[in-house]
């Protein structure tokens, strides 16, 4: 690997590319820009493959290429070249600072002032990090030119007015203290803007929380009111139902006593047929409906019983009548009476044994 790297770095193309970069550096120190775009592009492309071996040469080649593109108003390609500079592994902070400064100038041309401010701060950080390099090269035109650009541009971006004499002429120096003052003023203004935005954000957040809490409280209060109304309504309904149940129970008890008393009187009657108008079915039903709370009509509607079955139900309800006595009254045989009982019990959903109780329930229903 080492042998291959040595062979690669010693080849004529690499040596030629590094020579081009060295020439451009010499011109830059004299205040003259390198303007042979084809040569510098070729050198940058050659050094790209070994940019980890010669990171500074690679960064300088891309920087000079970016400056040429910027002078020709090819701002998008220039930004790409400057990005390759700032992303390189070079320790030449001055080169990175100049690249950041030129990127910020391009952002200003696009009216991206906030982005330009952030990039200018990165440029200033790179120049401040290169203080030891600047001490060795403080007479170079490049350093003062870039320093003046940063201070002047920062002041123009935020309309800052300071009592320091600055000029864009590279022959007149702008001290490092001027740069620090301008950066401090810019960061102070950015912090003020950030504080205002943060304050508004806090106000909006707390206002939103307050509105949400108020909405939740109102919603909870309405829910409590609805629940309270529902409970009150349910209590009133329960009271009404309880009263209805009591009234219904009292009514049933009264009706049951009246029907039982009437059945007992019929059971003790000497002539049951005449008293009930047994031979006239309509008259019989009329008497039963009046004295037993519409029993004949209920049996006809609820149980779908016919005349013969209704007559049998009346005799069953009177009680104390054996099948033979019922057969004599209805003029049927004992077997027919038992058959009719089973049919009636089936229609009413009960058994022959519980037939009287079911008929009595229907009477007081």
C-alpha positions in Angstrom: 0.0 0.0 0.0 2.8 2.4 0.9 4.7 1.5 -2.3 1.6 2.2 -4.4 1.0 5.5 -2.6 4.6 6.5 -3.1 4.4 5.7 -6.8 1.1 7.7 -7.1 2.5 10.8 -5.4 5.7 10.7 -7.4 4.0 10.5 -10.8 4.3 13.5 -13.2 0.6 14.4 -13.1 0.6 14.8 -9.4 3.8 16.8 -9.4 2.4 19.0 -12.1 -0.9 19.6 -10.2 1.0 20.5 -7.1 3.1 22.9 -9.1 0.0 24.6 -10.5 -1.3 25.1 -6.9 2.1 26.4 -5.8 2.1 29.0 -8.6 -1.5 30.0 -7.7 -0.4 30.4 -4.0 2.5 32.6 -5.1 0.2 34.8 -7.1 -2.3 35.0 -4.3 0.4 36.2 -1.8 1.2 39.0 -4.3 -2.5 40.0 -4.5 -3.0 38.5 -8.0 -5.7 35.9 -8.6 -5.0 32.8 -10.7 -7.3 32.9 -13.7 -6.4 29.8 -15.7 -9.6 27.9 -15.1 -8.7 24.9 -17.3 -5.4 24.3 -15.6 -6.7 24.7 -12.0 -9.7 22.4 -12.8 -7.3 19.7 -14.1 -5.1 20.1 -11.0 -8.1 19.8 -8.7 -9.4 16.7 -10.5 -5.9 15.1 -10.2 -5.5 15.9 -6.5 -9.1 14.7 -5.8 -7.9 11.0 -5.9 -5.2 11.7 -3.4 -6.9 14.4 -1.4 -6.2 12.6 1.9 -2.5 12.7 1.1 -2.3 16.4 0.0 -5.4 17.9 1.6 -4.1 21.5 1.6 -3.2 21.4 -2.1 -6.6 20.0 -2.9 -8.3 22.7 -0.8 -6.3 25.5 -2.4 -7.0 24.2 -5.9 -10.8 24.1 -5.3 -10.6 27.5 -3.6 -8.9 29.2 -6.6 -11.4 27.4 -9.0 -14.3 28.7 -6.9 -12.9 32.3 -7.1 -12.7 32.0 -10.9 -16.3 30.8 -11.1 -17.5 33.5 -8.7 -15.8 36.2 -10.8 -17.7 34.8 -13.8 -21.0 34.8 -11.9 -21.3 31.0 -11.9 -22.4 31.1 -8.3 -23.8 27.5 -8.0 -20.6 25.9 -9.2 -18.6 28.3 -7.1 -20.5 27.2 -4.0 -19.8 23.6 -4.8 -16.1 24.3 -5.1 -16.1 26.2 -1.8 -18.0 23.3 -0.1 -15.2 21.0 -1.2 -12.7 23.3 0.5 -14.5 23.5 3.9 -15.1 19.8 3.9 -11.5 18.9 3.2 -9.1 17.7 5.8 -6.7 20.7 5.4 -5.5 22.5 8.5 -5.2 25.7 6.6 -7.9 27.7 8.5 -7.2 30.8 6.4 -8.2 29.0 3.2 -11.4 27.7 4.9 -12.1 31.1 6.3 -11.8 32.7 2.8 -14.0 30.0 1.4 -16.7 30.6 4.0 -16.4 34.4 3.4 -17.0 34.0 -0.3 -19.9 31.6 0.3 -21.4 34.2 2.6 -21.0 36.9 -0.1 -22.8 34.7 -2.6 -25.6 34.2 -0.1 -25.9 37.9 0.3 -26.3 38.3 -3.5 -29.2 35.8 -3.2 -30.8 37.9 -0.3 -30.2 35.0 2.1 -29.0 37.4 4.8 -29.6 35.1 7.8 -27.7 32.2 6.1 -24.9 34.7 5.2 -24.6 35.7 8.8 -24.2 32.1 10.0 -21.6 31.5 7.3 -19.7 34.7 8.2 -19.6 33.5 11.8 -18.0 30.2 10.6 -15.5 32.2 8.5 -14.6 34.3 11.6 -14.1 31.2 13.7 -11.7 29.8 11.1 -9.7 33.0 11.0 -9.6 33.3 14.7 -8.5 29.6 14.9 -5.6 30.5 12.5 -4.2 33.2 14.7 -0.8 31.6 14.9 -0.7 31.4 11.1 -1.7 35.0 10.8 1.2 36.1 13.1 3.5 34.5 10.6 1.7 36.0 7.6 0.2 39.2 9.0 1.7 41.2 6.1 -0.1 39.2 3.5 -2.7 41.0 1.5 -5.1 38.0 1.6 -5.5 38.0 5.3 -6.4 41.7 5.6 -8.6 41.6 2.6 -10.6 38.7 4.0 -10.7 40.3 7.5 -11.9 43.6 6.1 -14.6 41.8 4.1 -15.9 40.0 7.1 -16.1 43.1 9.3 -17.6 45.3 6.6 -20.1 42.7 5.4 -21.2 41.9 9.0 -21.8 45.6 9.6 -23.8 45.9 6.3 -25.9 42.8 6.9 -27.2 44.0 10.3 -26.8 47.8 9.6 -24.3 48.1 12.4 -22.6 51.5 12.9 -19.3 51.5 14.8 -16.8 54.1 15.5 -14.0 52.2 13.7 -12.5 53.2 10.4 -12.8 50.4 8.0 -12.0 50.2 4.4 -12.2 47.7 1.6 -8.7 48.6 0.4 -6.4 45.7 1.1 -3.5 48.1 1.8 -5.1 49.5 4.9 -5.2 47.0 7.8 -8.2 46.1 9.9 -7.1 44.7 13.3 -8.2 41.4 14.8 -9.9 43.4 17.6 -12.2 45.0 15.0 -13.2 41.5 13.8 -13.9 40.4 17.4 -16.0 43.6 18.0 -18.1 43.0 14.8 -18.6 39.3 15.6 -19.6 40.2 19.2 -22.1 42.8 17.9 -23.6 40.3 15.4 -23.9 37.5 17.9 -25.5 39.9 20.4 -28.1 40.9 17.8 -28.7 37.3 16.9 -29.1 36.4 20.5 -31.6 39.2 20.9 -33.6 37.9 18.0 -33.3 34.4 19.4 -34.5 35.6 22.8 -37.5 37.4 21.3 -38.4 34.3 19.2 -37.9 32.1 22.3 -40.1 34.5 24.3 -42.8 34.4 21.7 -42.5 30.6 21.5 -42.9 30.3 25.3 -45.9 32.7 25.2 -47.5 30.7 22.4 -46.8 27.4 24.1 -48.2 28.6 27.4 -51.2 30.2 25.7 -51.9 26.9 23.9 -51.6 25.0 27.1 -53.9 27.5 28.8 -56.5 27.2 26.0 -56.3 23.4 26.1 -56.7 23.4 29.9 -59.6 25.8 29.8 -61.2 23.6 27.0 -60.7 20.5 29.1 -62.1 22.1 32.2 -65.2 23.4 30.3 -65.6 20.0 28.7 -65.3 18.2 32.1 -67.7 20.6 33.6 -70.2 20.0 30.8 -69.7 16.3 31.2 -70.4 16.6 35.0 -73.5 18.6 34.3 -74.7 16.0 31.7 -74.0 13.2 34.1 -75.8 15.0 36.9 -78.8 15.7 34.7 -78.8 12.0 33.7 -78.6 10.9 37.3 -81.4 13.3 38.3 -83.5 12.0 35.4 -82.8 8.4 36.3 -83.7 9.1 39.9 -87.0 10.7 38.9 -87.7 7.8 36.5 -86.9 5.3 39.3 -89.3 7.1 41.6 -92.0 7.1 39.0 -91.5 3.5 38.2 -91.5 2.6 41.9 -94.7 4.5 42.4 -96.2 2.7 39.4 -95.1 -0.6 40.7 -96.6 0.1 44.0 -99.8 1.3 42.4 -99.9 -1.7 40.1 -99.3 -4.1 43.1 -102.1 -2.4 45.0 -104.4 -2.6 42.0 -103.6 -6.2 41.4 -104.1 -7.0 45.1 -107.5 -5.2 45.0 -108.5 -7.0 41.8 -107.3 -10.3 43.1 -109.4 -9.9 46.3 -112.5 -8.8 44.3 -112.1 -11.7 41.8 -111.6 -14.2 44.6 -114.6 -12.9 46.5 -116.7 -13.1 43.4 -115.5 -16.6 42.7 -116.3 -17.6 46.2 -119.8 -16.2 45.9 -120.3 -18.1 42.7 -119.0 -21.2 44.2 -121.6 -21.0 47.0 -124.4 -20.1 44.6 -127.3 -22.6 44.3 -128.0 -21.9 40.7 -124.6 -21.0 38.9 -126.0 -21.2 35.4 -128.8 -18.7 35.9 -126.6 -16.3 37.9 -124.0 -16.2 35.0 -126.6 -16.4 32.2 -124.8 -19.5 31.1 -127.0 -20.2 28.1 -126.4 -16.8 26.6 -122.6 -16.5 25.7 -122.7 -12.8 25.1 -124.4 -12.1 28.4 -121.9 -14.4 30.1 -118.9 -12.6 28.6 -120.5 -9.3 29.6 -120.9 -10.4 33.2 -117.3 -11.9 33.4 -115.8 -8.7 31.8 -117.5 -6.5 34.3 -116.9 -8.5 37.4 -113.5 -10.0 36.6 -111.7 -7.0 34.9 -112.3 -8.0 31.3 -111.2 -11.6 31.7 -113.3 -13.0 28.7 -111.9 -10.4 26.4 -108.3 -10.9 27.6 -108.6 -14.7 27.1 -109.9 -14.1 23.6 -107.2 -11.7 22.6 -104.1 -12.9 24.6 -104.8 -16.7 24.4 -106.8 -16.8 21.1 -109.4 -19.0 22.9 -112.8 -19.9 21.5 -116.1 -20.0 23.2 -115.8 -23.5 24.6 -112.4 -22.8 26.0 -113.4 -19.5 27.6 -116.4 -21.2 29.3 -114.0 -23.8 30.7 -111.6 -21.1 31.9 -114.4 -19.4 33.8 -115.3 -22.7 35.5 -111.7 -23.4 36.4 -111.3 -19.9 37.9 -114.4 -20.3 40.1 -112.7 -23.2 41.7 -113.8 -26.2 43.8 -115.4 -27.7 40.8 -114.4 -31.3 39.8 -114.2 -32.4 36.2 -117.5 -34.2 36.5 -119.3 -31.0 37.6 -117.7 -29.1 34.8 -118.7 -31.8 32.4 -122.3 -31.6 33.6 -122.4 -27.8 33.2 -120.7 -27.8 29.8 -122.5 -31.0 28.7 -119.2 -32.7 27.8 -117.6 -35.9 29.0 -114.9 -36.0 31.6 -112.4 -37.0 28.9 -113.4 -34.0 26.8 -112.9 -31.7 29.9 -109.4 -33.0 30.4 -108.6 -32.6 26.7 -109.9 -29.0 26.7 -107.8 -28.2 29.7 -104.6 -29.5 28.0 -105.4 -27.4 24.9 -106.0 -24.2 27.0 -102.9 -24.8 29.1 -100.8 -25.2 25.9 -102.2 -22.0 24.4 -101.6 -20.0 27.7 -98.1 -21.4 28.0 -98.6 -23.3 31.3 -99.7 -26.8 32.6 -103.1 -28.1 33.6 -102.1 -28.1 37.2 -101.2 -24.4 37.1 -104.1 -23.4 34.8 -106.1 -21.6 37.5 -103.2 -19.5 38.7 -102.4 -18.5 35.1 -106.0 -17.5 34.4 -106.0 -15.4 37.6 -102.8 -13.6 36.5 -104.5 -12.8 33.2 -107.5 -11.5 35.0 -105.5 -9.0 37.1 -103.0 -8.2 34.3 
